[in-house]
Amino acid sequence: MWGIVPAAGAGTRIQPLAFSKELLPVGSREDEDGVERPRAVSEYLVERMIRGGADRICFVISPGKSDILGYYGGEMGGASLCYVVQPKPAGLCDSIFRALPFISPDDDVLVGLPDTLWFPEDGFRALPDGELSFLLFPVDRPEFFDAVVHDEDGSVREIQVKQPGAATHWVWGAFKLPARTLAELHALWQERGRRDEYIGTLVNAWLAAGGRARGVRAGEAYVDVGTLHGYREAIHVLEERPADVARWGGPAGA
């Protein structure tokens, strides 16, 4: 199983930083010698992908983000890591599809955002195999996220992208899909002139064309760490969940 980590964004909401926003220290972990060290925010997503079954993870980075490669190296938690460059900023859809040439049509794929912190740690395991499914989280301000309007059985009817007055407080924080579905979404994106920046608008077009997606209300807490307010909130969430102090050895390059 693959994990895709779209890490090419500039992080303008939390700049200035002297490093990529995905390496922002949030919480801590213990290394193999039992020494507690700062933990990069993106480690939380990578760990959750590995818990969800990913054994290969692709970071999509911009040309100036070689520090991510230097931090993680080629392995974490038994998963092999690789890197793809997005030459210039072109949105989340473009970033995710950059990993597609490496993925076999028979693989399943996990996707998440590396500047977020969410619980439960094993949330990816709640998502079914063989279909496009979104891990949903309840939030107070859904207009800042992608709200997922869905039926009682989880069938997704619409994704409202950063829409004022969103119809639901459930937003997606990560998703899972077969590689074949990822390829079909890529083909649709190309047919639409690659104009979709956000995955939500592309999925809406996918649904309108007869596609199906499922929303799974298994999320408990979700924080966007890409702002100063979100950073403070993430620290607060971790203080309330001390059990998440990392039990992982950390990245090979750290």
N, C-alpha and C positions, 0 to 999 in steps of 0.2 A: 504494500500500500504506500502511496505517495502522499506527502504533505507539501503544499505550496505556500510559501511565506512571501507575500508581496511587500518588499521592504525598500522600494525605490523612491518613496515620497520624500519631499524636502523637509517636512516637519516645521513649517513656518509658524505654526501656532504656539510652539514652545521654544523657538529660537530666541536668543543665540545660545548654541551649544558648541562645544569644541569637538563633537563627535556625532555620529549618526543617532537620531532619536531612538532607534531600536535598541541602542546600548545604554539608554538612560538607566542608572541604578535605581531599582525599586525593590526593597526588601533585601534578603540575604539568602545565602545557601552555604552549606558546609562542603568543603572539598574532601578528597579522599583521605587527607591527613587529619580530618576533624576540625580544620580551621574555618571559621566563619568568614565569608567574603561577600562583597556586594553582588547583587544579582541583576543582570540586564533584563529589562522589561520583556524583551522578545523571548527570553528563556522560558517564560511561563507558557507561551503558545507552543514552542517546540516540545516542551515536556508533555503538554496535553495531547499533542499529535502522536507522540510515541506511546502514551497510554492508550490512545485510540487505535493503535495498530500500525502506525506508519513506521516503515523501516528505511525509507528513502525520503529525504526532504530537500526541496529546491528553494533556495533564497533567490528572489528576483531583486537585484540591486541596481542603483544608478552608477555611472562611471566614477563618481567621487566617494563611493561608500566601500572602499577596500578595507576599512576598519572592521566591517562586519565579517568579512572573510578571515581577517587576522584574528578576530576574537573567537570564532567558532571552529575554524579549521575544517577538517574533513569528517568529523564524527561527533556525535553526542548521544549518550545513553544507549549505545549500540546501533543507532541509526546512521546511515551514510548521508553526508551532506554534499550538495553541489550548488553551483551559483550560475545565474544567467543575468546578463546586463540588459536593462531597458535603456536604450541610448539617450532618450529624452523623455521628460514627463508627458505621459499620454493617458493617464487615468488608470483606475483599478482594473478594468477589463483587459486593457492592453498588457498590464503587468502580469496578470494571472495567465493569460494565454501564451506568454513568453516561455513558460515551462512545458507547454504541450508537446513539443518535439521529442522530449525525453521520456514521455510516458507511454507505456504499452496500452493498446485499446482494451485489454482485459483487466487493467488495474482499477482499483478504487482510489479516489482522491479526497483528501481533506484540505480545506482552505480556511484560514483565519487571518486576523489582522495583528501584526506584531507589536503594535503600540496599545494593546488592550490587556486587561486583566479580568478574568472571569472564573466563576465557579458554577458547578462542581468541577474538580480536576479531571474527572473521567467523563465529561459531558459528551465527547465525541462518540462514546460507546452507546449512547442513547439513540444515535442516528442509524436508520436501517441501511442495509446494503441494497444496491441495485436501483436506486432512484435518487433524484435530486432532493435533498432534505436539509432544512435549515434548523440550527439549534437556536431556540428562542429564549429571550431573557426579558423579564419585566423591568421597565424603567419609568422614572417619573416624568421625563421630558422626551417623549418619542419623536418630537419634531426635529431633534438633533441627530437622529439615527434613521435607519431604514425600517419602518414599521411594516410588519407582515400581517396582512388581513387574511384570515383563514377560517374555515368552517370547523365545526365541532370535531370532525374526524381528522383534522389537521390539513386538509386540502387547501393549498394556497390559492387565494383568489386575486390578490394584488399585493405589490410591494410599494409602499408610499415612501418615496425617497425624500427625506428631510422636509416633510410636508407639514406646514402649520395646521393644527387641528386634526392630527392623525387619528384615524378611526380605532386604533388599538394601542395599548401600552406594551405590546409584545414586539420586540425588535430582534433582527437576526444578529448573531455575534460570530457565527462560524457556519460552515456548511460542508456537506459531503455529497459526492456524486460519482457515478461511473465515468471512466475516462471517455467512453463513447459519447456520453451526454455532454461532457466538456467540449469534445470536438464538434458536436452539433451546435452548441452555443457559440463556439468560435465561428462556425460557418454562417450562422445567423447574424452575428456581429459584423462579419465582412459584407454580407448582403445588405446590411443597413448602413453601409459606408463607414463602418468603424466609429460611428458618432456616439455610441454609448460609452460614457465615462464610468458610470456606476453600474454595478452588477444588477441592481434592482430594476433599472429601466430595461435592460436586456432580458431579464427574466419575465418581465411583464409582456414583452413581445413574444417570448417563448410560449407563455401561457396562452396568449391570443391566437397563436398558431397551432394550438392543440397539445402543447406540452403539459406535463404535470409536475408539481412539486409539493412537498409535504413540510409542514412546520411542526416541530417537536418542542413542546413546552417543558424542557428539562433544565433550563438555566435557572440559577438562583440569584447571582449577582454579576453585574457587568459594568466595567469602568473603562472609559476612553482616556488613556493616559497621555494623549497628545496635547493636552492643555495643562496649564499650571493648576487650575482647579481640579482637573482629573488626576493629576499627580498627587495632590494632597488627599483626594478621595481614595486613591489606591493604597496609600500608606495607611489610612484609617481602616480600610477593608482588611488589609493584612494583619493589622494589630488585633482585629477581632477574630482572625483565623490563624493563630500561631502554628497550627499543625502544618501549614503550607511552607514553613521554612524548609528549603529544598532538601530532599533526600537523594538528590542526584549528584553524580560526580562532577557535573558541569561540562562545558564545552572543552573539546580537546585542545583548542588554541588559547584558552583563557589562562 
